[in-house]
Structures are given as structure tokens and as C-alpha cells.
């Protein structure tokens, strides 16, 4: 196992090229110095005067490049809220674009101060990195046309229906389990899945809940089934596992966003990207479903 | 060694799926090649017509098909036809997209070859009493075919590789099968190399066949 990993990491290292290595080298060195001094990231960040945040540019509406060529998205807005909470200025931030596979080592070795990039909390991941409480609910939902006869997931289980999946194998497995009689169509892009439903190529599609909300904002002819395909999961900020002071600060900021002093700013960002208001963590706790 | 053994096991397990994907790729190519050849032939006469009202729209259409990306055309056919109330299968949409674009390239290949035959050949044929059609059939065409064979072989190889684009509309061909396997196993380089080898086998065979046909045809004279 280890020899294979080494091979892959060597091969990908060569391909990644010198640019990436250079880009990562500087913050990493700075971090090693502080680690040696035994200081928390919180002290380091305050001394530096800006936060280095690991983000993605490949997952609308969380992090993507807009028409003007700027990196925007809900995750980016939440990261800016955290910068504002830290320095009173949302521009004291450096967005560090990273791949999904490199987010863990970058958080662990201090290349980034924290990461926020559509990251679902799973127990096994929490062995590798620390998570704050989730800043948004997620889960897999089914979208159909507004006038579709489909009401529940079981309704899809007929040969005359077609469901659009992403190449991710979990989607196909879910399909085989929950609607084995339906036809499956597989695409390599989320937008193709959505378009398949919109243009009548497919009856339904499996999408991440926030992604579905984002698309539906501009496509009122599509709706989300009330019944979800998965349990509600949470997307959270992740960071080094051994820095309690830093974790406590970030978790406090997230808690304040979800139902405290930062609620209105958080609500504005949420509404901007998903078209609906988020649930207030304290006021409407009892309506929490899932 | 550990790595090699693991990769071998993984690829051996994947092999039947890749072969199934390969057969779909073959099917797309086998359907698209004759369609493209035919489509090219159909457009040849209007393309070479000297009357502007026939020739100009044909040129416009050919340029449109040649100068827009095949992937965009495939998306347009697949997602655009439903807007008009037609729902052809993803396989049919893929084959149609490939045949249309490659057919447009082939018209120009045919035309180029015919136009390289000197005007004197025409004159000579007519001088010995052949009609326009007979001159084309017995003097121009046999020479033009020789010139077409080389570029034609190229076109067929390019077409075969272009079949990978129909993975974008959900046809489970070789590339899509590879992508699915990568999502499942998180092993990327090894699977892509294997997929590439499948294409290489196919295109090498096609290239060899094309050269063989070319040699034979050339040897006839």
C-alpha cells in the first residue's frame, strides 16, 4: 500500500510543477516557525494581520470563478465573515485555492489557517482534522420538474422514469437500492444532470441540497422532493486537529453566525446564494427536521 | 512489486467493463464513419456547384460545422432537440454530432482531391468524346480516389478518437467507463493509461488498414 502511495504522490508531485510548490512553500515555512514556538494559529493570524483560507474554485455556488473572473461563492462569503470577525475587515484574507485531495495535508501542515470548501463532516475525517460546528446543512436531494407526478422517491421506481446521476458511484448505488426499476443516465457534470431534468431528458436527478437550491433560484420550473435521499449532513470549517485555542475561536464565530450576533450578515450571504432564508439556530430549533 | 501487483489486480477486475465500453466506442465509430462518408458525398455536388445560390449556403453550413467545437455541437443536439419536441437517444445524438462534423471535413477533402486533378485531364477526356459524367467516372474519379485515401484514413482516426466526447451526454463508452472506474477506485493515472491503450490499439489497426488500402490502390496503376 505504502509503495503505491509513494508512487502516486511522486508522480503527481512531478506533474503539479514548480509553481504550486513555490506557492505552498512560503506559508508552510512560516507555520513551522510558529509551531516550534508552540503558539496557536490564532496568535499567528493576529500577528500576520490576515487569514489564509483554503477554498475551492470548482464548486458553484460555494466557491467558483464568476463572469468577472473573481473567486466568489457562499464559502468565500463565510470566510470573509470570519475575517471580519477577526480583524473588523473582510479584506484581511488570502484565498488559497486547493484541490479536494490536498485540503487535508494543507490543513495539517499549516499551509492554510483553515479550510472552507464544501466539506462534509464525517467521523473518520474528524480523526484527521478538527471541524467547527457545521455552517450549512447539506445532504442529497432529488429534483424534478414542478409539474412532475413524482411526490416521493419510491414513485421513481418505474421503468418509464429516468434518473440523472453524476459519475460518483454512490449515486448509482443509491439508485439501485431505492429505484432499481428506473432507467439511469450518467453525466460527468452537475449542470448536465440539472439540464437533463429541465429539458425532459430525465425525470429526476440527485443533487447536493445547497446546489439544488442554487439552481432552483433561477429555475422556478424545477422543485425539490420533500423526501431526502440521505440524512441531513453538515458542511463545516476544518483546521488542524491540535489547536484548541484556534478551534474555539472559529467555532464561536460559526455559532454566532448561525444564531447570534453575526446572524444578519450570515443570513444575507445565505439568501444571496440560495434564494431562501436559512434556519435560525436558536429561534426555530423545533422545526429542525431530518 | 506491491504496487504492480495491486494495479494488475485492479485492472484485471476492470477489464470486462472496459471491453464493454470499448465495444460501445466501436459501435459509435462504426455508425458514424459511413454516415460521415455519405454526408460528405451528399454535400459534394452542391459545394462544387458554380451557382452561388447553391454553393454559398453549402459553404456556410460546412464552415459552421467545421468551425465550432464538436463537444458544443453534441450538447446542442442532445439538449437542444428536446426543445423542439424530439428525444433521440444519447447514442443517436452522439453519432449524429460526430457524423455531421466529420462529414463537413470530408466534403473539403473530396473537393480538394478532385480539384488537384488537372483541367487538362478533363479537356483530354472530353476531346476523345466522353460526356461530362463519363469523364468524371472514368478519368477524374479513379485519380481522385487515390488522393483521397490518405486524408480519409486520417479522418477516420480523428473520428474514432472524437467518439470519447459523447461521454459528456452519458453514453457509457470507453472514456466514460474509465471515468466511472476512477471515481470508484480513486486510481486515475493507471486507468487513463489503460483506456488510452485501448484507443491506441483501435487507431493503430485503423491506420494500418488505411495504409494497406492505399498501397493496394496505388499498386493497381
Interface residues (C-beta under 8 A of the other chain):
Chain A: X1 X2 X3 X4 X7 X8 X11 X164 X167 X168 X169 X185 X186 X187 X188 X189 X192 X195 X196 X199 X200 X201
Chain B: X1 X2 X3 X6 X7 X78 X79 X82 X83 X87 X90 X167 X168 X169 X170 X172 X176 X179 X180 X183 X184 X189
